[in-house]
C-alpha cells in the first residue's frame, strides 16, 4: 500500500498549501536569523575571535574544561553501567520483593532531574564528607549522572530481555539451566548486545549532561567557556565550545560504533562455532 496508514495522502490543494506553508516558514526563519545576526553584529568582529589564537585560552580554559568533561563522563559511564546492570537484574529477578524495590528505585531516579540530584549530592557531601574543591564537585556530578543514567540503562536491559524470542529462555531451561541462570547467562548478554545502539546514544547524553556541573562550580567545558567569554565575547566562545562538544560526541559515537560492530562479529562467530559443534 502506498497510502499512509495514519493519514491520507494530500491532494493537489493540500500539496499547494503545504508548499506555501513551507516557503513562509523558511522566510520567517531566515528573517529571524538575519535579525539575530544584526543584533549580535558586534560579536562577529575579528577582535572577538582573537581568543582562538591565544595559547592561554586553550591552556587555562578549553583544555582543562575538556579534561573535566571527559573525566566526569568517563567515571559516570562506568559507575552507571555497573549500577544499571545490577538494577536491571533486580527488575528481572524472580523474587517479588527485589523486583518491586528495584522498580521503585529505577522509577525514582528516572523521575528526578539530573541537576536536582547533583545539588542534593553536593549538599550532602559538603556537609558529611571530607571532600572539598574540585573533588567535591566532581563527585557530586558523577553521583547525579550515575543515578539517572543507571536507571535508564536498567530499563534498556529490561526491555532488551523482554524483546528476545521466548525460545531463548526455553532453550536455556532445556539444557538444564535454572531460570536465573538462563536470564543471567543467556538472556542478559544478548539483550545488552541488542540494545547497544541505545547504550551508545546514552553515552552522548552523559557527556552533554556534564554541562550541568557548572551550576555547582565544576570546572567542565561549558563553565570554562562562560569564564572565558565573560569579557564580552560570549557568543564566539560558546560557539567554539559547542563545536568542541560536537567533535567529542562524534568521536565517542564513532568509537562506540566500532566497539558495537566488533562485539556483534564476536557474537556471530561464537554462534557459528556453536552450530558447527552441534552439527
Legacy VTK file of the C-alpha trace (Angstrom):
# vtk DataFile Version 3.0
C-alpha trace
ASCII
DATASET POLYDATA
POINTS 279 float
0.000 0.000 0.000
1.376 3.379 -0.995
-1.033 5.390 1.129
-0.051 6.204 4.681
-1.636 4.194 7.453
-2.005 7.248 9.672
-3.393 9.776 7.195
-4.427 10.092 3.558
-2.002 11.498 1.028
-2.716 15.208 0.376
-4.414 16.171 -2.857
-3.385 18.978 -5.220
-4.794 21.678 -2.933
-3.191 20.137 0.140
0.197 19.894 -1.580
-0.082 23.531 -2.677
-0.922 24.618 0.870
1.979 22.578 2.249
4.335 24.251 -0.211
3.062 27.707 0.773
3.439 26.921 4.486
6.967 25.614 3.919
8.012 28.719 1.995
6.530 31.015 4.648
8.287 29.070 7.407
11.642 29.293 5.604
11.219 33.037 5.033
10.336 33.596 8.702
13.327 31.554 9.860
15.665 33.426 7.529
14.250 36.710 8.795
14.804 35.704 12.407
18.342 34.579 11.577
19.071 37.911 9.868
17.643 39.799 12.850
19.791 37.766 15.219
22.937 38.438 13.187
22.096 42.154 13.060
21.531 42.374 16.807
24.736 40.452 17.529
26.784 42.171 14.850
29.449 43.225 17.334
30.026 39.575 18.278
31.221 38.728 14.750
34.027 41.287 14.520
37.554 39.827 14.173
38.567 41.227 17.570
36.032 38.974 19.279
37.664 35.855 17.819
41.284 36.562 18.691
40.980 34.247 21.704
41.283 31.301 19.304
44.905 32.255 18.637
45.723 32.922 22.278
47.521 29.911 23.828
46.267 30.909 27.273
42.664 30.389 26.150
43.434 26.755 25.450
45.854 26.163 28.299
43.707 27.611 31.077
40.164 27.262 29.761
39.343 24.921 26.877
41.767 22.066 27.573
41.067 21.916 31.339
37.354 22.110 30.525
37.592 19.224 28.063
39.548 17.152 30.577
36.986 17.881 33.285
34.113 16.951 30.978
35.724 13.681 29.866
36.745 12.803 33.421
33.248 13.213 34.833
31.624 11.474 31.860
34.070 8.562 31.917
33.645 7.844 35.621
29.873 8.264 35.395
29.592 5.881 32.429
31.467 3.128 34.276
29.516 3.587 37.509
26.180 3.904 35.705
26.906 0.776 33.677
27.636 -1.315 36.768
24.698 0.036 38.770
22.416 -0.178 35.734
23.173 -3.877 35.260
22.518 -4.520 38.954
19.205 -2.658 38.856
18.290 -4.298 35.558
18.883 -7.756 37.017
16.879 -6.707 40.058
13.944 -5.740 37.849
14.113 -9.184 36.230
14.584 -11.116 39.484
12.290 -13.969 40.474
11.984 -12.544 43.977
8.927 -10.292 44.051
10.276 -8.005 46.789
13.589 -7.473 44.997
11.784 -6.849 41.725
9.442 -4.277 43.294
12.222 -2.484 45.179
14.375 -2.302 42.049
11.411 -0.958 40.100
10.766 1.784 42.654
14.448 2.784 42.681
14.614 2.905 38.891
11.431 4.939 38.524
12.542 7.361 41.247
15.931 8.036 39.656
14.328 8.421 36.225
11.789 10.930 37.544
14.180 13.209 39.449
16.054 15.740 37.238
19.802 15.214 36.983
20.532 18.732 38.229
18.450 18.167 41.372
20.425 15.008 42.140
23.675 16.907 41.614
22.552 19.638 44.018
21.461 17.053 46.586
24.705 15.086 46.301
26.719 18.306 46.585
24.843 19.401 49.724
25.170 16.003 51.401
28.832 15.540 50.515
29.726 19.103 51.530
28.256 18.501 54.966
29.125 14.882 55.735
32.301 14.144 53.761
35.878 15.453 53.890
35.772 16.287 50.176
36.269 19.863 49.037
37.023 21.869 45.925
37.121 20.055 42.601
36.960 16.635 44.269
33.643 17.600 45.870
32.072 18.982 42.708
33.360 16.088 40.581
31.879 13.545 42.976
28.538 15.360 43.028
28.406 15.480 39.228
29.301 11.787 38.951
26.687 10.814 41.546
23.937 12.723 39.737
24.873 11.323 36.339
25.293 7.802 37.704
21.939 7.633 39.457
19.940 8.912 36.495
21.726 7.017 33.742
21.863 3.757 35.703
18.063 3.862 35.815
17.947 4.375 32.045
20.387 1.510 31.460
18.367 -0.747 33.762
15.264 -0.048 31.688
17.182 -0.723 28.481
18.303 -4.094 29.813
14.803 -4.987 30.983
13.237 -4.035 27.668
16.042 -5.783 25.784
15.432 -9.040 27.629
11.697 -8.673 27.059
12.233 -8.234 23.306
14.140 -11.518 22.913
12.304 -14.530 21.467
10.776 -16.817 24.072
12.708 -19.668 22.544
15.910 -18.305 24.093
14.510 -18.747 27.587
13.078 -22.146 26.762
16.390 -23.290 25.268
18.220 -22.338 28.451
15.784 -24.305 30.566
16.029 -27.255 28.172
19.778 -27.636 28.735
19.334 -27.725 32.497
19.836 -24.098 33.498
17.718 -22.578 36.226
15.538 -19.554 35.350
18.019 -17.173 36.991
20.985 -18.819 35.239
19.147 -18.632 31.926
18.467 -14.958 32.490
21.990 -14.037 33.584
23.979 -16.262 31.212
21.798 -16.386 28.098
19.327 -13.507 28.013
21.123 -10.514 29.553
24.262 -10.726 27.337
22.054 -10.930 24.240
19.914 -8.052 25.488
22.963 -5.850 26.040
24.191 -6.611 22.528
20.754 -5.905 21.057
20.476 -2.599 22.927
23.970 -1.355 22.036
22.697 1.448 19.753
20.600 2.828 22.613
23.509 2.443 25.023
25.761 4.334 22.612
23.210 7.143 22.450
23.189 7.221 26.243
26.952 7.817 26.260
26.370 11.046 24.358
23.640 12.033 26.825
26.045 11.509 29.738
28.690 13.654 28.074
26.259 16.503 27.406
24.778 16.348 30.896
28.193 17.043 32.411
27.496 20.667 31.410
25.021 20.805 34.295
28.026 20.632 36.598
28.662 24.333 36.014
25.810 25.074 38.448
27.828 23.554 41.285
31.082 25.156 40.059
32.538 22.002 38.499
35.286 23.041 36.026
33.875 21.441 32.871
33.876 22.763 29.310
30.780 24.971 29.454
31.853 26.625 32.714
35.299 27.273 31.243
33.676 28.813 28.159
31.476 31.073 30.279
34.503 32.248 32.238
36.493 32.928 29.077
33.574 34.741 27.462
32.914 36.995 30.430
34.948 39.727 28.738
32.196 40.478 26.222
32.751 37.805 23.569
30.425 35.155 24.968
28.823 34.239 21.612
32.101 33.316 19.833
33.385 31.432 22.878
30.166 29.469 23.313
30.172 28.705 19.590
33.652 27.202 19.891
32.558 25.251 22.974
29.596 23.875 21.018
31.916 22.778 18.198
34.184 21.050 20.720
31.197 19.230 22.224
30.142 18.103 18.746
33.638 16.852 17.896
33.901 14.923 21.164
30.434 13.414 20.737
31.141 12.382 17.141
34.444 10.786 18.174
32.833 8.895 21.052
29.962 7.741 18.848
32.406 6.505 16.198
34.437 4.560 18.769
31.290 3.126 20.300
30.014 2.020 16.883
33.301 0.239 16.176
33.052 -1.496 19.543
29.460 -2.441 18.759
30.437 -3.919 15.389
33.286 -5.853 16.975
31.024 -7.282 19.674
28.423 -8.288 17.091
31.083 -10.033 14.989
32.291 -11.926 18.051
28.719 -12.957 18.854
28.235 -14.172 15.273
31.492 -16.148 15.349
30.506 -17.820 18.612
27.094 -18.671 17.185
28.684 -20.272 14.103
31.154 -22.236 16.237
28.328 -23.483 18.440
26.328 -24.564 15.396
29.343 -26.429 13.975
29.888 -28.270 17.262
26.223 -29.274 17.454
26.337 -30.482 13.846
LINES 1 280
279 0 1 2 3 4 5 6 7 8 9 10 11 12 13 14 15 16 17 18 19 20 21 22 23 24 25 26 27 28 29 30 31 32 33 34 35 36 37 38 39 40 41 42 43 44 45 46 47 48 49 50 51 52 53 54 55 56 57 58 59 60 61 62 63 64 65 66 67 68 69 70 71 72 73 74 75 76 77 78 79 80 81 82 83 84 85 86 87 88 89 90 91 92 93 94 95 96 97 98 99 100 101 102 103 104 105 106 107 108 109 110 111 112 113 114 115 116 117 118 119 120 121 122 123 124 125 126 127 128 129 130 131 132 133 134 135 136 137 138 139 140 141 142 143 144 145 146 147 148 149 150 151 152 153 154 155 156 157 158 159 160 161 162 163 164 165 166 167 168 169 170 171 172 173 174 175 176 177 178 179 180 181 182 183 184 185 186 187 188 189 190 191 192 193 194 195 196 197 198 199 200 201 202 203 204 205 206 207 208 209 210 211 212 213 214 215 216 217 218 219 220 221 222 223 224 225 226 227 228 229 230 231 232 233 234 235 236 237 238 239 240 241 242 243 244 245 246 247 248 249 250 251 252 253 254 255 256 257 258 259 260 261 262 263 264 265 266 267 268 269 270 271 272 273 274 275 276 277 278
